[in-house]
Amino acid sequence: MMKYFLPFLTFLTLCGSIFAQTDTAKVPQPLYTDSSRLRISLVTCGPGDEAVWEVFGHTAIRVVDSSNHLDLVYNYGTFDYGPGFELQFMRGKLLYSLSVYDFSGFLPEYAIAKRSLEEQVLIMNGKQKREMYALLNKNAEPANKYYKYDFFFDNCATRIRDVFPRTFGDGFVYGLSIPVTSKETFRDVINRYFHKDHWTRLGVNILLGSKIDRVMTNSDIMFLPDYLRDGVAGATVGGQKIAMPAKVMLPSGQVTVEGMNQPLILTCLIALLTILGLTQKKFHRLGSVMTFLLLFVSGLLGCLILVMWLATDHQGCSNNYNLLWCLPLNIFIAFFNPKGKGRYALVAIVLMFVSLFLYITKVQGLTLPELSPLFVALLFVYGMIYKKSLIAKASAHAGN
């Protein structure tokens, strides 16, 4: 949900007309007089497959101002892709902004990408329309337009989510995007969106900490555009709905086939080679190579987890208990043979079982089949290191 600075196409028609009926008693009467000449709608864009951030779709607000012949999109998902972008994003310090531009040109871009587009026209009186229009314009001022992006807690969808209660007041209630009894966590929904992208799903699950394993509220899940759309569809003020049914401007033409689970195949192969090398004497060189690789790679992952947790502003990366099995000191153990290597291996085994306990008790969720073979392989590595230390000690005592 990072790269949304493409313009949008004009959607010209206003709300449908009310046709006259012969029975005047049944003719619907307007609830209010709207002289604002504004038409405001929520636009929800479907997922794409060109980049990771496109997987979650996008959302924006469209305002048609007939008085001034304007058709504008208010897009909270724009940023400056300039020098230092990658570093700023990794550090969690990337500034996003609310940009305002003409709505034309958006539709062809999404048509080419075969991404869906839906529009929900908001049912508002003139005062509410003017207030939302004014609020959006105030937020777009240079002093207010920038904000520090956070994927889960402050993004293009949450910014729009917070506009509605500010406009409609205390009587505003969002519709249910998820059942009241839902126990779904942030991690659960992310895994569902990435179910076809196995490598990305594995990577984000390793780097994201326990903060995203709490059960989401109805408001929380609206950090995703699809769920914001659903919440707006059922939203009411004083029992009256505030949005017309969504109109499909572009159907989704994407057909993404779920590929082979390459990470699972790789981790199974790693586990097989590690166990073979550590249990069969004729493959002892293979065992040494696999031991080095597992210690080195897990140590690197541990360093990355530590950096993302302590040295960045990404809230979702905090309290990451994957650090209990991705031990940064493993890099040192991979290259050297310290005196206390056996005791270290024993502590590492205990920590791995602690991490498994945290997964089982859902303190931090990590129900990934791809990691199970790695866990087994690491246990074999630590177990063999500890066994060799015991043999070495026994030999030393025998020599004395």
Contacts in CASP RR format, 6 or more apart in sequence:
PFRMAT RR
TARGET T0000
AUTHOR 0000-0000-0000
METHOD contacts of the structure
MODEL  1
MMKYFLPFLTFLTLCGSIFAQTDTAKVPQPLYTDSSRLRISLVTCGPGDE
AVWEVFGHTAIRVVDSSNHLDLVYNYGTFDYGPGFELQFMRGKLLYSLSV
YDFSGFLPEYAIAKRSLEEQVLIMNGKQKREMYALLNKNAEPANKYYKYD
FFFDNCATRIRDVFPRTFGDGFVYGLSIPVTSKETFRDVINRYFHKDHWT
RLGVNILLGSKIDRVMTNSDIMFLPDYLRDGVAGATVGGQKIAMPAKVML
PSGQVTVEGMNQPLILTCLIALLTILGLTQKKFHRLGSVMTFLLLFVSGL
LGCLILVMWLATDHQGCSNNYNLLWCLPLNIFIAFFNPKGKGRYALVAIV
LMFVSLFLYITKVQGLTLPELSPLFVALLFVYGMIYKKSLIAKASAHAGN
1 53 0 8 1.000
1 56 0 8 1.000
1 57 0 8 1.000
1 58 0 8 1.000
1 77 0 8 1.000
1 151 0 8 1.000
1 155 0 8 1.000
1 156 0 8 1.000
1 157 0 8 1.000
1 225 0 8 1.000
2 51 0 8 1.000
2 53 0 8 1.000
2 77 0 8 1.000
2 79 0 8 1.000
2 89 0 8 1.000
2 149 0 8 1.000
3 51 0 8 1.000
3 53 0 8 1.000
3 54 0 8 1.000
3 79 0 8 1.000
3 81 0 8 1.000
4 45 0 8 1.000
4 58 0 8 1.000
4 60 0 8 1.000
4 75 0 8 1.000
4 77 0 8 1.000
4 78 0 8 1.000
4 156 0 8 1.000
5 75 0 8 1.000
5 77 0 8 1.000
5 78 0 8 1.000
5 79 0 8 1.000
5 99 0 8 1.000
6 105 0 8 1.000
6 106 0 8 1.000
6 109 0 8 1.000
7 73 0 8 1.000
7 101 0 8 1.000
7 102 0 8 1.000
7 103 0 8 1.000
7 104 0 8 1.000
7 105 0 8 1.000
7 106 0 8 1.000
7 109 0 8 1.000
8 43 0 8 1.000
8 60 0 8 1.000
8 62 0 8 1.000
8 73 0 8 1.000
8 102 0 8 1.000
8 103 0 8 1.000
8 104 0 8 1.000
8 105 0 8 1.000
8 106 0 8 1.000
8 107 0 8 1.000
9 103 0 8 1.000
9 104 0 8 1.000
9 105 0 8 1.000
9 106 0 8 1.000
9 107 0 8 1.000
9 108 0 8 1.000
10 71 0 8 1.000
10 103 0 8 1.000
10 104 0 8 1.000
10 105 0 8 1.000
11 41 0 8 1.000
11 62 0 8 1.000
11 71 0 8 1.000
11 103 0 8 1.000
11 107 0 8 1.000
11 119 0 8 1.000
11 249 0 8 1.000
12 71 0 8 1.000
14 39 0 8 1.000
14 64 0 8 1.000
15 39 0 8 1.000
15 121 0 8 1.000
15 244 0 8 1.000
18 27 0 8 1.000
18 28 0 8 1.000
20 27 0 8 1.000
21 27 0 8 1.000
31 125 0 8 1.000
32 125 0 8 1.000
32 126 0 8 1.000
34 125 0 8 1.000
34 126 0 8 1.000
34 129 0 8 1.000
35 126 0 8 1.000
36 126 0 8 1.000
36 129 0 8 1.000
36 130 0 8 1.000
36 133 0 8 1.000
37 65 0 8 1.000
37 66 0 8 1.000
37 67 0 8 1.000
38 63 0 8 1.000
38 64 0 8 1.000
38 65 0 8 1.000
38 66 0 8 1.000
38 126 0 8 1.000
38 129 0 8 1.000
38 130 0 8 1.000
38 133 0 8 1.000
39 63 0 8 1.000
39 64 0 8 1.000
39 66 0 8 1.000
39 121 0 8 1.000
40 61 0 8 1.000
40 62 0 8 1.000
40 63 0 8 1.000
40 64 0 8 1.000
40 121 0 8 1.000
40 122 0 8 1.000
40 124 0 8 1.000
40 129 0 8 1.000
40 132 0 8 1.000
40 133 0 8 1.000
41 61 0 8 1.000
41 62 0 8 1.000
41 119 0 8 1.000
41 120 0 8 1.000
41 121 0 8 1.000
41 122 0 8 1.000
42 59 0 8 1.000
42 60 0 8 1.000
42 61 0 8 1.000
42 62 0 8 1.000
42 119 0 8 1.000
42 120 0 8 1.000
42 122 0 8 1.000
42 160 0 8 1.000
42 228 0 8 1.000
42 229 0 8 1.000
42 232 0 8 1.000
42 243 0 8 1.000
43 59 0 8 1.000
43 60 0 8 1.000
43 61 0 8 1.000
43 62 0 8 1.000
43 73 0 8 1.000
43 117 0 8 1.000
43 118 0 8 1.000
43 119 0 8 1.000
43 120 0 8 1.000
44 57 0 8 1.000
44 58 0 8 1.000
44 59 0 8 1.000
44 117 0 8 1.000
44 118 0 8 1.000
44 119 0 8 1.000
44 120 0 8 1.000
44 225 0 8 1.000
44 226 0 8 1.000
44 228 0 8 1.000
44 229 0 8 1.000
44 246 0 8 1.000
45 57 0 8 1.000
45 58 0 8 1.000
45 59 0 8 1.000
45 60 0 8 1.000
45 110 0 8 1.000
45 115 0 8 1.000
45 116 0 8 1.000
45 117 0 8 1.000
45 225 0 8 1.000
46 57 0 8 1.000
46 58 0 8 1.000
46 115 0 8 1.000
46 116 0 8 1.000
46 117 0 8 1.000
46 225 0 8 1.000
46 226 0 8 1.000
46 252 0 8 1.000
47 54 0 8 1.000
47 55 0 8 1.000
47 56 0 8 1.000
47 57 0 8 1.000
47 115 0 8 1.000
47 193 0 8 1.000
47 254 0 8 1.000
48 54 0 8 1.000
48 55 0 8 1.000
48 57 0 8 1.000
48 113 0 8 1.000
48 115 0 8 1.000
48 254 0 8 1.000
49 55 0 8 1.000
49 254 0 8 1.000
49 256 0 8 1.000
50 113 0 8 1.000
52 197 0 8 1.000
52 200 0 8 1.000
54 115 0 8 1.000
55 193 0 8 1.000
55 194 0 8 1.000
55 197 0 8 1.000
56 193 0 8 1.000
56 224 0 8 1.000
56 225 0 8 1.000
57 115 0 8 1.000
57 224 0 8 1.000
57 225 0 8 1.000
57 226 0 8 1.000
58 77 0 8 1.000
58 156 0 8 1.000
58 225 0 8 1.000
59 156 0 8 1.000
59 157 0 8 1.000
59 160 0 8 1.000
59 225 0 8 1.000
59 228 0 8 1.000
59 229 0 8 1.000
60 73 0 8 1.000
60 74 0 8 1.000
60 75 0 8 1.000
60 76 0 8 1.000
60 77 0 8 1.000
60 156 0 8 1.000
60 160 0 8 1.000
61 73 0 8 1.000
61 74 0 8 1.000
61 136 0 8 1.000
61 160 0 8 1.000
61 163 0 8 1.000
62 71 0 8 1.000
62 72 0 8 1.000
62 73 0 8 1.000
62 74 0 8 1.000
62 103 0 8 1.000
62 119 0 8 1.000
63 70 0 8 1.000
63 71 0 8 1.000
63 72 0 8 1.000
63 73 0 8 1.000
63 74 0 8 1.000
63 133 0 8 1.000
63 136 0 8 1.000
64 70 0 8 1.000
64 71 0 8 1.000
64 72 0 8 1.000
64 103 0 8 1.000
65 71 0 8 1.000
65 72 0 8 1.000
65 133 0 8 1.000
70 102 0 8 1.000
71 102 0 8 1.000
71 103 0 8 1.000
71 104 0 8 1.000
72 100 0 8 1.000
72 101 0 8 1.000
72 102 0 8 1.000
72 103 0 8 1.000
73 100 0 8 1.000
73 101 0 8 1.000
73 102 0 8 1.000
73 103 0 8 1.000
73 106 0 8 1.000
74 98 0 8 1.000
74 99 0 8 1.000
74 100 0 8 1.000
74 136 0 8 1.000
74 139 0 8 1.000
74 140 0 8 1.000
75 98 0 8 1.000
75 99 0 8 1.000
75 100 0 8 1.000
75 101 0 8 1.000
75 156 0 8 1.000
76 96 0 8 1.000
76 97 0 8 1.000
76 98 0 8 1.000
76 147 0 8 1.000
76 155 0 8 1.000
76 156 0 8 1.000
76 159 0 8 1.000
76 160 0 8 1.000
77 96 0 8 1.000
77 97 0 8 1.000
77 98 0 8 1.000
77 99 0 8 1.000
77 155 0 8 1.000
77 156 0 8 1.000
78 96 0 8 1.000
78 97 0 8 1.000
78 98 0 8 1.000
78 99 0 8 1.000
79 85 0 8 1.000
79 94 0 8 1.000
79 95 0 8 1.000
79 96 0 8 1.000
79 97 0 8 1.000
79 149 0 8 1.000
80 95 0 8 1.000
85 94 0 8 1.000
88 94 0 8 1.000
88 95 0 8 1.000
90 312 0 8 1.000
91 311 0 8 1.000
91 312 0 8 1.000
91 313 0 8 1.000
92 148 0 8 1.000
92 149 0 8 1.000
92 150 0 8 1.000
92 312 0 8 1.000
92 313 0 8 1.000
92 314 0 8 1.000
93 148 0 8 1.000
93 312 0 8 1.000
93 313 0 8 1.000
94 148 0 8 1.000
94 149 0 8 1.000
95 146 0 8 1.000
95 147 0 8 1.000
95 148 0 8 1.000
95 149 0 8 1.000
96 146 0 8 1.000
96 147 0 8 1.000
96 148 0 8 1.000
96 149 0 8 1.000
96 155 0 8 1.000
96 156 0 8 1.000
97 145 0 8 1.000
97 146 0 8 1.000
97 147 0 8 1.000
98 136 0 8 1.000
98 139 0 8 1.000
98 140 0 8 1.000
98 144 0 8 1.000
98 145 0 8 1.000
98 159 0 8 1.000
99 140 0 8 1.000
99 145 0 8 1.000
100 136 0 8 1.000
100 137 0 8 1.000
100 140 0 8 1.000
106 117 0 8 1.000
107 117 0 8 1.000
107 249 0 8 1.000
107 250 0 8 1.000
110 116 0 8 1.000
110 117 0 8 1.000
110 250 0 8 1.000
111 250 0 8 1.000
114 252 0 8 1.000
114 253 0 8 1.000
114 254 0 8 1.000
115 250 0 8 1.000
115 252 0 8 1.000
115 253 0 8 1.000
115 254 0 8 1.000
116 248 0 8 1.000
116 250 0 8 1.000
116 251 0 8 1.000
116 252 0 8 1.000
116 253 0 8 1.000
117 248 0 8 1.000
117 249 0 8 1.000
117 250 0 8 1.000
118 229 0 8 1.000
118 246 0 8 1.000
118 247 0 8 1.000
118 248 0 8 1.000
118 249 0 8 1.000
119 246 0 8 1.000
119 247 0 8 1.000
119 249 0 8 1.000
120 229 0 8 1.000
120 232 0 8 1.000
120 233 0 8 1.000
120 243 0 8 1.000
120 244 0 8 1.000
120 245 0 8 1.000
120 246 0 8 1.000
120 247 0 8 1.000
121 243 0 8 1.000
121 244 0 8 1.000
121 247 0 8 1.000
122 129 0 8 1.000
122 132 0 8 1.000
122 232 0 8 1.000
122 242 0 8 1.000
122 243 0 8 1.000
122 244 0 8 1.000
123 240 0 8 1.000
123 241 0 8 1.000
123 242 0 8 1.000
123 243 0 8 1.000
123 244 0 8 1.000
124 132 0 8 1.000
124 167 0 8 1.000
124 242 0 8 1.000
128 167 0 8 1.000
128 168 0 8 1.000
131 167 0 8 1.000
132 163 0 8 1.000
132 167 0 8 1.000
135 163 0 8 1.000
135 166 0 8 1.000
135 167 0 8 1.000
136 163 0 8 1.000
138 144 0 8 1.000
139 145 0 8 1.000
139 159 0 8 1.000
147 154 0 8 1.000
147 159 0 8 1.000
148 154 0 8 1.000
148 313 0 8 1.000
149 155 0 8 1.000
150 313 0 8 1.000
150 314 0 8 1.000
150 315 0 8 1.000
150 316 0 8 1.000
151 223 0 8 1.000
151 314 0 8 1.000
151 316 0 8 1.000
152 186 0 8 1.000
152 212 0 8 1.000
152 223 0 8 1.000
152 315 0 8 1.000
152 316 0 8 1.000
153 223 0 8 1.000
153 315 0 8 1.000
155 223 0 8 1.000
156 225 0 8 1.000
157 222 0 8 1.000
157 223 0 8 1.000
157 224 0 8 1.000
157 225 0 8 1.000
157 228 0 8 1.000
158 222 0 8 1.000
158 223 0 8 1.000
160 228 0 8 1.000
161 219 0 8 1.000
161 222 0 8 1.000
161 223 0 8 1.000
161 228 0 8 1.000
164 172 0 8 1.000
164 174 0 8 1.000
164 232 0 8 1.000
164 235 0 8 1.000
164 242 0 8 1.000
165 172 0 8 1.000
168 237 0 8 1.000
168 242 0 8 1.000
169 237 0 8 1.000
171 237 0 8 1.000
171 238 0 8 1.000
172 235 0 8 1.000
172 236 0 8 1.000
172 237 0 8 1.000
172 242 0 8 1.000
173 235 0 8 1.000
173 236 0 8 1.000
173 237 0 8 1.000
173 238 0 8 1.000
173 239 0 8 1.000
174 218 0 8 1.000
174 219 0 8 1.000
174 222 0 8 1.000
174 231 0 8 1.000
174 232 0 8 1.000
174 234 0 8 1.000
174 235 0 8 1.000
175 218 0 8 1.000
175 230 0 8 1.000
175 231 0 8 1.000
175 232 0 8 1.000
175 233 0 8 1.000
175 234 0 8 1.000
175 235 0 8 1.000
175 236 0 8 1.000
176 218 0 8 1.000
176 230 0 8 1.000
176 231 0 8 1.000
176 234 0 8 1.000
177 218 0 8 1.000
177 221 0 8 1.000
177 222 0 8 1.000
177 227 0 8 1.000
177 228 0 8 1.000
177 230 0 8 1.000
177 231 0 8 1.000
178 184 0 8 1.000
178 216 0 8 1.000
178 218 0 8 1.000
178 221 0 8 1.000
178 227 0 8 1.000
182 215 0 8 1.000
182 216 0 8 1.000
183 215 0 8 1.000
184 215 0 8 1.000
184 216 0 8 1.000
184 221 0 8 1.000
185 212 0 8 1.000
185 213 0 8 1.000
185 214 0 8 1.000
185 215 0 8 1.000
185 216 0 8 1.000
185 365 0 8 1.000
186 212 0 8 1.000
186 213 0 8 1.000
186 214 0 8 1.000
186 216 0 8 1.000
186 220 0 8 1.000
187 205 0 8 1.000
187 208 0 8 1.000
187 212 0 8 1.000
187 213 0 8 1.000
187 365 0 8 1.000
189 216 0 8 1.000
189 221 0 8 1.000
189 224 0 8 1.000
190 201 0 8 1.000
190 204 0 8 1.000
190 208 0 8 1.000
190 212 0 8 1.000
191 201 0 8 1.000
191 205 0 8 1.000
193 224 0 8 1.000
194 200 0 8 1.000
194 201 0 8 1.000
194 204 0 8 1.000
195 201 0 8 1.000
195 258 0 8 1.000
196 256 0 8 1.000
196 257 0 8 1.000
196 258 0 8 1.000
196 259 0 8 1.000
198 259 0 8 1.000
198 261 0 8 1.000
198 262 0 8 1.000
198 263 0 8 1.000
198 264 0 8 1.000
198 370 0 8 1.000
199 262 0 8 1.000
199 263 0 8 1.000
201 368 0 8 1.000
202 263 0 8 1.000
202 368 0 8 1.000
202 370 0 8 1.000
202 371 0 8 1.000
205 366 0 8 1.000
205 368 0 8 1.000
205 371 0 8 1.000
206 301 0 8 1.000
206 305 0 8 1.000
206 322 0 8 1.000
206 326 0 8 1.000
206 371 0 8 1.000
207 304 0 8 1.000
207 305 0 8 1.000
207 308 0 8 1.000
207 317 0 8 1.000
207 320 0 8 1.000
207 322 0 8 1.000
208 316 0 8 1.000
208 317 0 8 1.000
208 320 0 8 1.000
209 309 0 8 1.000
209 316 0 8 1.000
209 317 0 8 1.000
209 318 0 8 1.000
209 319 0 8 1.000
209 320 0 8 1.000
209 321 0 8 1.000
209 322 0 8 1.000
209 364 0 8 1.000
210 319 0 8 1.000
210 320 0 8 1.000
210 321 0 8 1.000
210 358 0 8 1.000
210 363 0 8 1.000
210 364 0 8 1.000
210 365 0 8 1.000
211 315 0 8 1.000
211 316 0 8 1.000
211 318 0 8 1.000
211 319 0 8 1.000
212 316 0 8 1.000
213 362 0 8 1.000
213 363 0 8 1.000
213 364 0 8 1.000
213 365 0 8 1.000
218 231 0 8 1.000
221 227 0 8 1.000
222 228 0 8 1.000
222 231 0 8 1.000
229 246 0 8 1.000
232 242 0 8 1.000
232 243 0 8 1.000
233 243 0 8 1.000
233 245 0 8 1.000
233 246 0 8 1.000
234 241 0 8 1.000
234 243 0 8 1.000
235 241 0 8 1.000
235 242 0 8 1.000
235 243 0 8 1.000
236 242 0 8 1.000
261 369 0 8 1.000
261 370 0 8 1.000
263 370 0 8 1.000
264 369 0 8 1.000
264 370 0 8 1.000
264 373 0 8 1.000
267 370 0 8 1.000
267 371 0 8 1.000
267 372 0 8 1.000
267 373 0 8 1.000
267 374 0 8 1.000
267 377 0 8 1.000
268 373 0 8 1.000
270 290 0 8 1.000
270 293 0 8 1.000
270 294 0 8 1.000
270 373 0 8 1.000
270 374 0 8 1.000
270 377 0 8 1.000
271 373 0 8 1.000
271 374 0 8 1.000
271 376 0 8 1.000
271 377 0 8 1.000
273 286 0 8 1.000
273 287 0 8 1.000
273 290 0 8 1.000
274 287 0 8 1.000
274 290 0 8 1.000
274 291 0 8 1.000
274 294 0 8 1.000
274 377 0 8 1.000
274 380 0 8 1.000
274 381 0 8 1.000
275 376 0 8 1.000
275 377 0 8 1.000
275 380 0 8 1.000
276 283 0 8 1.000
276 286 0 8 1.000
276 287 0 8 1.000
277 283 0 8 1.000
277 284 0 8 1.000
277 286 0 8 1.000
277 287 0 8 1.000
277 290 0 8 1.000
278 287 0 8 1.000
278 290 0 8 1.000
278 291 0 8 1.000
278 380 0 8 1.000
278 381 0 8 1.000
278 384 0 8 1.000
279 380 0 8 1.000
290 377 0 8 1.000
290 381 0 8 1.000
291 334 0 8 1.000
291 381 0 8 1.000
291 384 0 8 1.000
291 385 0 8 1.000
292 334 0 8 1.000
294 374 0 8 1.000
294 377 0 8 1.000
294 378 0 8 1.000
294 381 0 8 1.000
295 330 0 8 1.000
295 331 0 8 1.000
295 333 0 8 1.000
295 334 0 8 1.000
295 381 0 8 1.000
296 330 0 8 1.000
296 331 0 8 1.000
296 334 0 8 1.000
296 335 0 8 1.000
298 325 0 8 1.000
298 326 0 8 1.000
298 327 0 8 1.000
298 330 0 8 1.000
298 378 0 8 1.000
299 326 0 8 1.000
299 327 0 8 1.000
299 328 0 8 1.000
299 329 0 8 1.000
299 330 0 8 1.000
299 331 0 8 1.000
299 334 0 8 1.000
300 331 0 8 1.000
301 322 0 8 1.000
301 326 0 8 1.000
302 322 0 8 1.000
302 323 0 8 1.000
302 326 0 8 1.000
302 327 0 8 1.000
302 328 0 8 1.000
302 330 0 8 1.000
303 328 0 8 1.000
303 331 0 8 1.000
305 317 0 8 1.000
305 320 0 8 1.000
305 322 0 8 1.000
305 323 0 8 1.000
305 326 0 8 1.000
306 323 0 8 1.000
306 328 0 8 1.000
308 314 0 8 1.000
308 317 0 8 1.000
308 320 0 8 1.000
309 317 0 8 1.000
309 318 0 8 1.000
309 319 0 8 1.000
309 320 0 8 1.000
309 323 0 8 1.000
319 364 0 8 1.000
320 364 0 8 1.000
321 355 0 8 1.000
321 358 0 8 1.000
321 363 0 8 1.000
321 364 0 8 1.000
322 355 0 8 1.000
322 364 0 8 1.000
322 366 0 8 1.000
324 351 0 8 1.000
324 352 0 8 1.000
324 354 0 8 1.000
324 355 0 8 1.000
324 358 0 8 1.000
325 348 0 8 1.000
325 351 0 8 1.000
325 352 0 8 1.000
325 355 0 8 1.000
325 375 0 8 1.000
325 378 0 8 1.000
327 348 0 8 1.000
327 351 0 8 1.000
329 344 0 8 1.000
330 348 0 8 1.000
332 338 0 8 1.000
333 341 0 8 1.000
333 344 0 8 1.000
333 385 0 8 1.000
338 344 0 8 1.000
340 389 0 8 1.000
341 385 0 8 1.000
341 389 0 8 1.000
342 385 0 8 1.000
342 386 0 8 1.000
342 388 0 8 1.000
342 389 0 8 1.000
342 390 0 8 1.000
343 389 0 8 1.000
344 385 0 8 1.000
345 382 0 8 1.000
345 383 0 8 1.000
345 385 0 8 1.000
345 386 0 8 1.000
345 389 0 8 1.000
346 382 0 8 1.000
346 386 0 8 1.000
348 378 0 8 1.000
348 382 0 8 1.000
349 379 0 8 1.000
349 382 0 8 1.000
349 383 0 8 1.000
349 386 0 8 1.000
352 375 0 8 1.000
352 378 0 8 1.000
352 379 0 8 1.000
352 382 0 8 1.000
356 375 0 8 1.000
358 364 0 8 1.000
358 365 0 8 1.000
359 365 0 8 1.000
359 366 0 8 1.000
359 367 0 8 1.000
END
